[in-house]
Amino acid sequence: MMLLNYFKVAWRTIVKNPSFSFINIGGLALGMAVSMQILLFVLHEFSYDRFHEKTDQIYQTKASFKFGDQTFNVKAMSAGFATVTKENIPEITNTVRISTQQTATLRSDNEHVFSEDRFLLADPSILEVFSFKLISGDVQSVLNAPQKVVLTPQAARRFFGDTDAVGQTLLYNGELPFEVTGLIEKAPSNSTIQYDFIASLSSLNAIERLNNPEIEEDKLSLNNERMQLGSFATYLEFRKGTDPSAVTTKIMELAEGPSSGETKFSVEALPDLHFKSNFGDSSNMKNVYLFLSIALLVLLLALINYISLTTARSLKRAREVGIRKVVGARKSSLMTQFYIESALVTFIAFGLGIALTGFFQPFFHQLLDLEIDPSFFRHPLILAVFGTLLILCIFIAGSLPAVGLSAFKPVKVLKGTLSSGKRGNRLREVLIVFQYTTTVVLIVGTIIASQQIRYAISQSTAIAQEQIVTIPFSSAVKSNFQAYKKAIEEKTEVQNIAVASGEVFRSGVSIIFTNSPVNDEEVPLSIMTVDENFLDMLQLEWAQPLADRNRLGSEGTVILNEKAVADLGLNTDSSRANMSIFNNQSEVIGVLEDFHYQSLHNPIRPLALFVTGPENKEIAQRGGAFYLEFAAGQSLVGQLPLLEEIQKTFDPEEAFNYHFLDEILADRYVSEKRLTTMLTTFTILAVIISSLGLLGLIIFTTERRTKEIGIRKVLGASISSIVSLLSKDFIKLIIIAILLASPIAWFLMSKWLENFAYQIDIQWWVFVLTGFIAVGMAFLTISWQSLKTAIADPVQALRNE
C-alpha cells in the first residue's frame, strides 16, 4: 500500500509540473534513444562471427613479408597451404578454402541475368566448420563435385521466382552451367563471410579455363600444391585447447616463402577478423569506441538535465519535505519517494526512447549504410544491456536529488529561511559548463571531420575525375575489342575513349618487385598498362616531358612517376634511364608528376605505366576497362542505356557494369563518411538536449525572480535590460565552456587526422564559428523565455507574488 502511495505522489508531481516534466522526460527519452541506437551498432560490431558454434576454434591464416624497407600483408594462401597444414599438423582438424569472384554474371533464363558480387567458391567443409545452415540439400553432397552451387532464398527468388530452385541450372558468364543443389540461409549481418551463392571450389578450374582457354594445367590455382602465398582465404579449425602460437611455429617450419624476402605466417582468431581486417590497424575499433563515447556523453547530457532541473526546483519541494519530517517521515522513506519519482520519469523516458529507436531505426540504418538483422534486436545480450541501461539511469538520476531533497532541515524550511545556497548554484553552473563543453567538442569534431572527408574526396588528386565513366571488359568484349570501341564512338556522345588494365581507385594496379639500376635494392612497383588517351583524359602532368611523343607505345619503354624515380635512386633527369622489369630491359622515356591512383589514406607509391599502341592488343587480351569522357554538363545517367545496349549487342549474357570515376574515389571513404554523418546527427541531438536543459533552468530562474522582474519594470527597466539581466550569467558559462572545449577538441581531432596520409590543417576559424553557434543557440534558448517574462504584465507578477 505504501509503495502504491509513493507512485501516486510521483505521478501527481509529474502531472502538476507539465513544462518541467516535458523537458525532463523529453530530454531523457532523446538521450536514451540516441544511446540505444549507438549501443545496437556497437554490440553488433562486437558480435561479429560469434554465432558460429566453433568460433573459438576457427582461425584464418595471414602472412607478412618485406621487400626493401616496406612490409606487405596478405591473407591469401595457395591451394596447397590448407592441404599441407592439415596433413602435417595434428592440431588442425579441418580446413576451408574460399575464393571470391569479384563479379559473376549469372543467368537462369534470358529475362533473369544479373551481375553478382557475392559469389563464393568454397570447400565442402565450409558447412562443417562454420555454422551456416542449409535449408534444403545434403551437407555431404551439395558441394562435393564441380559446378554445384547453393544459394540463399533471396537469390533463388531473384532468379527463379516462386519455382523451386533446387535442381535448376544457373549459367556462369553465359557458358558454364551450375546445378543448384540446395538452399542456404543468408549469412547473418554480423558475419565477415557474406554470400548469395556458394559454389564448389572444384569448379575453379573450369572458371579459370573459361576466362583463359590457353592456361596451362600447372598454372591452375587448385593445382598449386606448394605451401605459399596464393589467392585463397584459408581457415583452419583447431582442436579444443590448442595454443595458436604452437600452430604458428609449425606452419613456419613447413612453409615455403616467395623467391626473395622473408615471409612470416601467423593465424588470426575468427572473432578478431572484423576489427583486425587491416592487419592490426585499429581504426575500426577506434571508431566503435568513439561512437560508444558519444552514446555515453549524450546520455550523460540528458541525465545532467534531469539532475540540474530537479535540484533547481528543490526549494519548491522543501515545504513538502519539512511537513513530512515534522509528522514523522524518516529520511529513508523520503529518499524512497524521490527515487520512485526518478524511476517513474526514467521509465516513461525509457519507453519513449524504445519507441523513438524503433521509429527512427530504418532512417538511421539508411543514413549510415548499416545492415543489422531484425533478429539481432531480440538477442538476450541486447535485452540485458538495455535493462542495465534503465537501472543505471534510475540510479544516477535519482541519487543526487533523493539525497539532496531528503536532507532539508524542517526548522529552516518552516521558518522560511531555507535558500538554494551557493553550493546548489555552483553545482548547476558546473553541470551547464560540462554540457556545453561536450557540445562544443562535438561541433568542432563534426566540422573538422567533414572538412577532412571533403578534402579526401574532392581535393586535387592531380587526376581528372568529372564526367568520366569506367566500364570493365566482359569476356566477349576482349575478342571484339575494336568493334566494341567503334560502336561506342558512333552511337553515344562520348568525347574521348581511353583504355587501361584496370580502374584507378579500385583494383587498377598490380605490384611487382624490381631492383634499382643504381644500388640494386629491391623496390615495390605498382604497374598499369594504359593507352595514350589515358594520359590526356586524366590530365596527368609531366615532371619530365617526353623527348619524343612518337615513342609512346613502343616496345621496351616505360613511364615512371616521381615517387618511383626517387625510390629507384635515379637522377632527377631520368629520361633514357634503363631498368629491368619482368626480366626485360625497359627504357624510361618520361616522368609524370605524382598523382593519386589509390585511396588518400595511403601515400603515393612508386608507379610504372606501360603504354600500348593504338590497337591495345595487350589490354584487349588480358582484360581491363574503358574510360569514357563526356562533355561537361552532359547527363552521364542518360548515356547509360545506350552503353548497355551496345554491350548487349556484343555480349548478351553479361550484365552491364559501370562506375563513375568520382564515385569510385568517394566509395573509398565510406567509413569516414559514416563517422561524419553520425557525428553530425548526434551533435545536433546533443545541442537539442543541452538547449532543453538550459531552457528548463531559465524557466525556473524566471519563475523564481518574477517579483524582482515586476519591481524592475515598475521602476522603469526596459525589456532589453531585463533580457540581459536574465541572460548574462548563462552566456558567461557558455563562454567558459567554449574556452575549455577548444583545446580538448583540437587535441582529439589532431589525433584523428593522423589516420590520413594527407590531411587538412585545423583552422582557427572553426573554433570561432563553433563559439558563435554555441552562444547563438544558447542565446536563442534563453531569449525566448526571457523575452516572454520581460513583456509580461508586472502588476500580474506582483499580485501573484
Disulfide bonds with the S-S distance in Angstrom:
none
